[in-house]
Amino acid sequence: MIEVFILGIVQGIIEWLPLSSEGATIAVKNIFFPDEQSLNDLIQLSLFLHLGTFFAALIYFKKEVLKLIKNIFQPREKDPENRKILWFLIISTPISGALGFSLLTILKGFEEVLVAGSVYINILIGLMLLITAFLQMRPARTKQPKGSTEIRLKDSILLGVVQGFAVIPGLSRSGLTVSTLLLRNFNDVLALKLSFLMSLPIVLAGNIVLNMGMFQEGITSEIIIALVASFLAGLLTIHLLLKVAKKINFAYFTLGFAILVILGAFI
């Protein structure tokens, strides 16, 4: 019981920072609550915990979400910014889903070595965190940042691919997508907003596809505790941590976290 509560809290806090909440929850479980689960099982557990922060983000970004829904049912509404964001999500989401599912299938082939408690999981997470840290070490801007009306098809495809790779534990979804959007010269506020709007459909779809069996088996007290912990921790911290994430470059913090995770594999 305490295990799912702690993992829910970790998910609720880390989700808003470019540190890979998936990598953090799996690392915490791998170190403190090891069992015989495979890496794929751990990824599915982490994806389930994302449902809590999904609802927290849905509440926090409710105005933006309602505007996008309005554009779906009123396509002739003259709002070019929302139309661009809507098409961005429509194109990027299936790309992320297809790539993410393919990568999970590949990881499933390594189930014998990538089981909970295995040092290889920590090493994998640590190496992916190093990549996340490197991608966040971005140069200063040299051009005027772009707005939502300047989103192009290639941006949607690129961000769909980038988000798909985030299924690998340690590759921060928000860290990768925000960094890519900034490298594409979009402004900071828009990059953060697009990153979290992208997370909503893919988290929901991922749980429907990968975790439907969990729900069909019945709602247990552990499932409820995990969701509530993730949701409340996420709702209570989202505003503050998103502000922090905008002002601080977490590259070196992520680098230190990566080193600690790798060292933890040998302790």
C-alpha positions in Angstrom: 0.0 0.0 0.0 2.8 2.4 1.0 4.6 1.5 -2.3 1.9 2.8 -4.6 1.3 5.9 -2.5 5.0 6.9 -2.7 5.2 6.1 -6.4 2.1 8.3 -7.0 3.6 11.2 -5.0 6.9 10.9 -7.1 4.9 10.9 -10.3 2.8 13.9 -9.2 5.8 16.0 -8.4 8.4 15.0 -11.1 5.9 15.1 -14.0 6.1 18.9 -14.2 9.9 19.0 -14.3 12.2 17.9 -17.2 13.6 14.9 -15.2 11.6 12.0 -16.6 8.8 11.0 -14.1 8.8 7.6 -15.8 12.5 7.1 -15.1 12.1 8.4 -11.5 9.1 6.2 -10.6 10.8 3.1 -12.1 14.1 3.9 -10.4 12.4 4.3 -7.0 10.5 1.1 -7.4 13.6 -0.7 -8.7 15.7 0.4 -5.8 13.3 0.4 -2.9 10.5 -2.0 -3.9 12.1 -4.7 -6.2 10.1 -7.6 -7.4 9.9 -9.9 -10.4 8.2 -7.4 -12.8 9.7 -6.9 -16.2 10.6 -3.5 -17.6 7.5 -3.5 -19.7 5.4 -4.1 -16.6 7.1 -1.2 -14.9 6.5 1.1 -17.9 2.8 0.1 -17.8 2.7 0.9 -14.1 4.3 4.3 -14.7 1.9 5.0 -17.6 -1.0 4.2 -15.2 0.4 6.7 -12.6 0.4 9.3 -15.4 -3.4 9.1 -15.3 -3.3 11.1 -12.0 -1.2 13.9 -13.5 -3.4 13.7 -16.7 -6.4 14.8 -14.7 -4.3 17.4 -12.9 -3.1 18.9 -16.2 -6.6 18.7 -17.6 -7.8 20.9 -14.8 -4.9 23.3 -15.0 -5.1 23.7 -18.8 -8.9 23.5 -18.9 -9.3 26.8 -20.8 -6.9 25.7 -23.5 -8.5 22.2 -23.7 -12.0 23.7 -24.0 -10.9 26.0 -26.8 -9.5 23.0 -28.7 -12.7 21.0 -28.2 -14.7 24.0 -29.4 -12.6 24.1 -32.6 -13.4 20.4 -33.2 -17.1 21.0 -33.2 -17.0 24.5 -34.7 -14.3 24.1 -37.4 -15.3 27.3 -39.1 -14.6 29.4 -36.0 -11.9 31.9 -36.9 -9.2 31.2 -34.4 -6.0 30.4 -36.3 -3.9 29.9 -33.2 -6.2 27.1 -31.8 -6.6 25.5 -35.2 -2.8 25.3 -35.6 -2.5 23.7 -32.1 -5.4 21.3 -32.8 -3.8 20.1 -36.1 -0.4 19.9 -34.3 -1.9 17.5 -31.8 -3.9 15.5 -34.4 -0.7 14.8 -36.4 1.8 14.3 -33.6 -0.3 12.0 -31.4 -0.6 9.0 -33.7 3.1 9.3 -34.6 4.0 9.2 -30.9 1.7 6.3 -30.3 3.0 4.2 -33.2 6.7 4.8 -32.3 6.1 4.3 -28.6 4.3 1.0 -29.1 7.1 -0.2 -31.5 9.8 0.7 -28.9 7.9 -1.1 -26.2 7.7 -4.2 -28.4 11.5 -4.0 -28.8 12.1 -3.6 -25.1 9.9 -6.6 -24.5 12.5 -8.8 -26.2 14.9 -8.0 -23.3 12.5 -9.1 -20.5 14.9 -11.7 -19.1 17.6 -9.1 -18.2 15.4 -6.1 -17.6 13.4 -7.2 -14.5 12.7 -5.2 -11.4 15.8 -5.2 -9.1 18.2 -5.6 -12.1 21.1 -3.2 -12.3 20.6 -3.0 -16.0 17.3 -1.0 -15.6 19.1 1.6 -13.5 22.0 1.8 -16.0 19.5 2.2 -18.9 17.6 4.9 -17.0 20.8 6.7 -16.1 22.1 6.7 -19.7 18.8 8.0 -21.0 18.9 10.8 -18.3 22.3 11.7 -19.6 20.8 12.2 -23.1 18.0 14.2 -21.6 20.5 16.5 -19.8 22.6 16.9 -22.9 19.5 18.0 -25.0 18.6 20.6 -22.4 22.0 22.3 -22.7 20.6 24.6 -25.4 22.4 27.7 -26.8 21.0 31.2 -26.4 18.4 32.4 -29.0 19.7 34.4 -32.0 16.3 34.9 -33.7 12.8 36.2 -32.7 10.9 33.3 -31.2 7.9 31.9 -33.2 4.3 31.8 -32.1 1.6 29.1 -32.5 0.5 30.4 -36.0 3.9 29.5 -37.2 3.6 25.8 -36.4 4.4 23.7 -39.5 3.8 20.1 -40.6 7.4 19.2 -40.0 7.1 20.6 -36.4 4.2 18.2 -35.8 6.0 15.2 -37.2 9.2 16.0 -35.4 7.5 16.5 -32.0 5.5 13.3 -32.6 8.7 11.3 -33.1 10.4 13.0 -30.1 7.5 12.3 -27.8 7.4 8.6 -29.0 11.0 8.1 -27.9 10.0 9.3 -24.4 8.5 5.8 -23.7 12.1 4.8 -22.9 12.5 5.3 -19.1 14.9 8.2 -18.4 14.1 10.1 -21.6 12.0 13.0 -20.1 8.9 13.6 -22.3 8.6 17.2 -21.2 12.3 17.7 -21.3 12.6 16.4 -24.9 9.6 18.1 -26.3 10.2 21.5 -24.7 13.9 21.4 -25.7 13.0 20.4 -29.3 10.4 23.2 -29.5 12.9 25.7 -28.2 15.5 24.5 -30.7 12.8 25.0 -33.4 12.7 28.6 -32.0 9.2 28.6 -30.5 8.8 30.9 -27.5 9.2 29.5 -24.0 5.6 29.8 -22.8 4.2 28.2 -26.0 6.8 25.4 -25.8 5.7 24.5 -22.3 2.0 24.7 -23.2 2.4 22.6 -26.3 4.4 20.0 -24.4 1.8 19.4 -21.8 -1.1 19.6 -24.2 0.7 16.9 -26.2 0.8 14.7 -23.1 -3.0 14.6 -22.6 -4.1 12.5 -25.7 -1.1 10.2 -25.6 -1.4 9.4 -21.9 -5.1 8.7 -22.3 -4.7 6.6 -25.4 -1.7 4.7 -23.9 -3.7 3.7 -20.9 -6.7 2.6 -23.0 -4.4 0.4 -25.3 -1.9 -0.9 -22.7 -3.7 -0.9 -19.4 -7.2 -1.9 -20.3 -6.6 -5.4 -18.8 -5.8 -3.7 -15.4 -9.2 -2.0 -15.4 -11.1 -5.1 -16.6 -9.7 -7.0 -13.6 -11.4 -4.6 -11.3 -10.7 -1.4 -9.4 -8.6 -2.2 -6.3 -7.8 0.0 -3.3 -4.2 0.1 -4.5 -5.2 1.5 -7.9 -7.4 4.2 -6.2 -4.6 5.2 -3.8 -2.0 5.4 -6.6 -4.3 7.6 -8.7 -5.4 9.9 -5.8 -1.8 10.3 -4.7 -0.6 11.1 -8.2 -3.5 13.5 -8.9 -3.3 15.4 -5.6 0.5 15.7 -5.7 0.3 16.9 -9.3 -2.6 19.4 -8.7 -0.8 20.9 -5.7 2.5 21.3 -7.4 1.8 22.0 -11.0 1.6 25.8 -10.9 4.7 26.3 -8.8 6.8 23.7 -10.6 5.9 24.8 -14.1 7.0 28.3 -13.1 10.3 26.9 -11.8 10.8 24.8 -15.0 10.4 28.0 -17.1 13.0 29.9 -15.1 15.6 27.2 -14.4 17.6 25.1 -16.9 17.5 21.6 -15.3 20.3 20.2 -17.5 22.9 20.0 -14.7 20.3 18.8 -12.2 19.3 16.0 -14.6 23.0 15.2 -15.1 23.5 14.8 -11.4 20.4 12.7 -11.1 21.6 10.5 -14.0 25.0 9.9 -12.2 23.2 9.1 -8.9 21.0 6.5 -10.7 23.9 4.9 -12.4 25.9 4.8 -9.1 22.8 3.3 -7.4 23.0 0.3 -9.7 26.3 -0.7 -8.2 25.6 0.0 -4.5 
